[in-house]
Amino acid sequence: ETRQPIYRRGQFCVGTIPRLTREKGIEYLLQAIRRCKDIIPNIQCVVIGHGPERQALQWLAERLDIKQHVLFVGWQATAQKWMVHFDVFVVPAVQNEAFTNTIVEAMVEGKPVIGTRVGGIPEIIESTKTGMLVEPRNPEMLAEALLNLYHHPEWREEMGKRGQKRATTVFSITRMADEFEKILS
């Protein structure tokens, strides 16, 4: 697997760090990338993770003619090092997703997050403040959110700053409480 970020200056880099299973909705992200590639020819989607759907997703990227825009890098022990290169972080889950640490980690890094309205995701992302919420299984809506953030770098920056503040205040306290609870149980 790739060990360090592959990044070229000038790319619009969309990142995600899922386990590659159907419920993570990566196929909808790939479909959104397909919708964006003509408008954002420099779009690059980095998929960090492994799982049973990897081969099918790679095949889908090829079939959608976006293979050159999608980089499957497998599981990475230091996924955080990749985060700095992302312009936007995406969590396109289609089923209930519990509290997702990767969203908070992206927010800590100052990245705007696009997530779906499932499970605990809407509790983490404040739509239009720290990121954007879209409906699950909706590549059109996801593409629209990506295009909005691409065309408005000032929104990306502002959402990233607000997300960073939210993550370092609200969620660091929550995380400490969770860790303390684990110690007691």
N, C-alpha and C positions, 0 to 999 in steps of 0.2 A: 504494500500500500504506500501511497504518497506520504512522505514524512513532513514536508514543510509546505507552506502555502505557495500556490502557483498563482501569481497575480501580475497583471500587466497594467501599468498606469493608464488611466483613461477609461477603464472598464466600469460599468455599473454592476457592482457585485451583489448578488442576492444569495444569502446563505441560509442553510437549514441544517439542523443536527438531530435527525430522528433515528429510531430503529426502523429499518426498511420493511414495514408491514403495511397491509392494506389500510388499517385504521389511521395511519399517519397522513394519508391523503397526498402523498408526493406526486401521484399521477395528475392531480389537479394543478399542482404547482408547475409541472412540466407543460401541461396544456396552456397555462397562463403565460409561461415563457414563450411558447409558440406564438401566442397572440401578440406578445410585446416585441418580438425580435425584429420585425420590419420597421418599427418606430424607434426601437433602441437597438441598433445593430451591434453595439458594444456590450450588450447584456451578457453576464456570465453568472450561471447558477452553480453554486458549490454545495454538493450534498455530502455531508459527513455522517457516516454511519454504515452499518451492515444489517443484514437480515434476509429473510427468505424471498423478498420481492426484488432484490437488487437486479437480477438478470432480466426480469420482466420490465423493470423501469428503464434499464439501459436499452432494451429492445424498443420500448415506447419512445424514448428520446431519439433513437435512430429513425423510427417510423414517422415521427413528427418533424423530422428534418431539423432537429435542434442539437444534434450530437456535439457540434462544435461549440455550443453555448452552455453545455452542462458537463460538470466535472464531478464524477463519483469518486470520492477519495477513500471510501471505506472508513472503518473505525479509526479514530485518532486518540491517543492517550492525552494529547495536549490540544484538544479541540479549541480551547480558549485562544490559542495563538492565531488561529484562523479568523476569529471574530473581528479583529482589528481591521481586516480587509473588507468586511461586509459593509455595504451602504445601507442595506435593509436586511432584517432577519425575519424569516417566515416560518410560521407553524400552521400548516394547512390541515390539521387533524379533522377527521370526519366523525369520530366517536368520542364519547366522554373522555376527556383528558384531565387527569388530576392536576394538582399544582405542578407546573412545568418549570423546573429549575433553569432550563436553557433560556426561557424568556427573560427571567430575572437576570441571568448572566449577560444576555445581550443588552439589557437595559443598563446594567452596571457599566458596560463598555460604551454607553451613549448611543446605542443603535435603535432606530425606530423599529417597531415590531408589527408585522401584519399577522394576525391570528384569526382563527375561526371562532364563531360563537358556539362553542361546545365546552362542556365541563367547566373547569376552573379558569379557563383562558380569559373570559370577560372580567373576572375578578382581578386579574393582573394588569391587563391592558386597558387604559382609559382611552376609548376611541376618540380619535382626532387630537388627543393630548399627548399620549406617550406612544401612540401607534394607531393602527387601524384595525377594526374588526370587520370581517366579511362572513358571509354565509358559507357553511361547509359544502363541499361538492359543487362549488361555483367558480370555475376557472375564469369566467368573464369578469366577475366582481373582483377576483384576486388580481387579474391583469389590470383592471381599472385602478386599483389601489397602487400597484407597482408603477403604473404610468404617472399617476398623480405625484408620487414621491420622487420619481425620476425628474419630472418637469418642474418640481418645486424643491430644490435643494435646501432652501431656507426652512421649509416645513420639516424636512428630514432632520436638519440640525436642531431646530426647536423641540421637536418630538424627542429626539435623542437626549437633549439636556433635561427635559421634564422627566423622561423615563429614568435617567440616571439618578435624579434627585429622589424620585419615588422608590426606586430599587434600594438605594442606600439608606433611606429612612424607614419606610414601611416594612420592606421585606427582610432587612437585616435583623430587625427586632423579632419578626415572626420566625425567622430561621433559628435565632438564638433560643427562643422559647421551645421550638420543636426539638432542638438538640438537647436542651435541659430536660424535656419530658422523656426523651429516649434514655437518658442517663438514669432517671428515676424509675423507669419501668423495667 
